[in-house]
Amino acid sequence: MTVEAVPPQEQEEEVVLGPRERLEALCDPGTLHLIRTGIQRDAERSTPGDGVLGGAGTVDGRQVFCYAQDAAFMGGSLGEAQADTIVRVLSMAGRAGAPVVAFVESAGARMDEGTAALGGYGRIFLENVRLSKRVPQITVITGTSAGGGSYSPALTDVIIMTERASMFLTGPGVVREVMGEDVSKEELGGPRVHSANGVCQLVAADDAAAVGLARELLGYLPQRTAALANGSAPRSQLEKSEPASGTDPSACVPEEARKVYDVRDVIRCIADGSRLLELSAGWARNMVTGFGRIDGRPVGFVANQPRYLGGVIDSAASEKAARFVRHCDTYGIPLVVLVDTPG
């Protein structure tokens, strides 16, 4: 595994939250409880959390586990003690059957810790895989994430990136030395790149918006795989809203087959409150996937998009739809499929 140390992400004067602020914003007020391992590997330079804060709380009254890396401490790089905290949070989430939200901003492995740091990543990856298809895992990339800091997010269900975030295996410095090309972090692994290639499912303007998306997404997902079958499916906190302007969905579809329309307008006519949380909007745009509610219950929408390539089903659209259908099947979320395609 190639790991590159990247300088700490420069903090901008925009809406950038600290690690604890992110966790507190995610959880319902007064419900966050920090999780400590009590392990400190290097007394001379370690902070109590060793560059990460782990916690548990509730989101809309339902239990959730979370952790946030601190880029202000050694660039958020991962050492053995930090890995201990993250692994403990993940394992506790698995035992409790509760979702995990990770706020990731890391320069990769601490090279001075050598194999201990790399082994820490191995333990984190193992927990990610163990939790796969058991509890929802959401990653929010809040800054630069390099090396191992990009592997773990890829093993989770949904990745949210802020506009200032970037994610790559090796940074611009390595690309410059090896290939002789000058590229910025944004060009190499920014949100535009990863939303277009399907790695990132949602892009937020800043940390606060990213937290809001994570909370909204959790509202569509059950606590764990079997939760829906046990009758504990999340329901909207709000009363059911009427479809947009009371519009009949058929009114959004032109009678002439050659006329183009936006299938998202049809979905908004069907969904409660005309609300669609679209995932992977920048990738395979001839296929639309996302979450909404019907009669207060979460549903997944899969639809051909006539606005792009006539809604044709190509390899990228097939993969996008298959990923989403598999995700909904894992968590028992009903599907609404809208078909309008030449093939």
Secondary structure, 3 states (H helix, E strand, C coil): CCCCCCCCCCCCCCCCCCHHHHHHHHCCCCCCEEECCCCCCCCCCCCCCCCEEEEEEEECCEEEEEEEECCCCHHHCECHHHHHHHHHHHHHHHHHCCCEEEEECCCCECHHHCHHHHHHHHHHHHHHHHHCCCCCEEEEECCEEECHHHHHHHCCCEEEEECCCEEECCCHHHHHHHHCCCCCHHHHHCHHHHHHCCCCCEEECCHHHHHHHHHHHHHHCCCCCCCCCCCCCCCCCCCCCCCHHHCCHHHHCCCCCCCCCCHHHHHHHHCHHHCCEEECCCCCCCEEEEEEEECCEEEEEEEECCCCHHHCCCHHHHHHHHHHHHHHHHCCCCEEEECCCCC
